[in-house]
Amino acid sequence: MATEVIHLSGAIVVDGETEAADLWSVAGRLTFEKPARAADLRIDGVVLPGLVDVHCHIGMDDAGAVTPDEARRQAIADRDTGVLLVRDAGCPRAPYSTRWLDAEPWAPRMIRSGQHLAIAKRYLRNLPRDIVPEELPDAVAEEALAGDGWVKLVGDWIDRSLPEPDLALLWPDDKLIEAVGRAHALGARVTTHVFSAEGAAQALRCGLDCIEHGTGLDEAMMAEARAKGVAVAPTMIQREHFAEIAAAGRGKYPVWERHFLRLHEERHDQARRLHEAGVKLLVGSDSSTNIPHGDYWAETDLMALAGIAPKAIVEAATYGARAYLGVPGIEEGASADVVVYAADPREDVAVLRAPQAIVLRGAVVAGAVTAGAL
């Protein structure tokens, strides 16, 4: 339950240009105007909009959709890192749905991308909706209506039918262009899982809005992504697993193995070059089948290790991601979804690991300050 009045004081980080000294949460809403009544709680520190995980899979594991109890555990684990907004990057809808989380005051806000769309045997089992290429436009339209303004495609995956199995595209350009047009007509945007250069190039030429992983983007494609406003979630934790993925193909798929080993070797340098090229970066943990929920801080730490500036990481994790997704951050009348730190994460992202208070819908739900906690 929301604390009636919380006074947030210190450095209120509205965005990359604007700061304030004082902010209040009144009945779960933010205001810069001092209320008439005294605050029930005062929290001092560096105040940021709630963190955003743009590539997270609350509601599934490697067997498919999870029970509501497990989805609740996942959601709370993510929330307690300071993640108060999740773009769920694909999740099965049956036999369980996560729609019930929308009514729970303790749960992070969720933007769903429908269910992954893939071709049979061209992605992980149990997770996607398997279709054939001719069905892609209709399926994208259906997932756009089932989600919350986003659709998630699998753009490339291993093709074992090739003489030398390797990452290969799933969709022909004409069907992909048609599918993206259908989504846009419905007011939805499309993102795609791609590891390869071919997958990234196809996403750019076919008009997709966002790229997940994006390890195949070279300098020319980075410049194109920046010019077109295509955002990239580099999913650094997932990149750390590329050596394991390569090892799984040892002795069977040598081309594929070498491909993933190279992507693994280049993972930090390529992410740093994305930042230097001015590509819109978003923070996505890819918490799902092989990455535990609540590991968001590992993602930001790895972005810093790659050489991305702390200020840019904070932007990608907070106000920048919220603006991209169309969800308010710190502004008059917005939901009081903020995280407070004793020091400034824009100088050292390791600070993100120690929130003083996590305030969701005006209630302090986690952190060193626990008044009003669930």
Beta strands, then each sheet from edge to edge (+ up, - down):
strand 1: 5-13
strand 2: 19-26
strand 3: 29-31
strand 4: 41-49
strand 5: 51-56
strand 6: 60-61
strand 7: 64-65
strand 8: 83-88
strand 9: 109-112
strand 10: 117-118
strand 11: 129-130
strand 12: 150-154
strand 13: 156-159
strand 14: 166-169
strand 15: 189-194
strand 16: 210-213
strand 17: 231-233
strand 18: 338-341
strand 19: 355-360
strand 20: 363-366
sheet 1: 3+ 2- 1+ 4+ 18- 19+ 20-
sheet 2: 5+ 8+ 9+
sheet 3: 6+ 7-
sheet 4: 10+ 11+
sheet 5: 12+ 15+ 16+ 17+
sheet 6: 13+ 14-
end
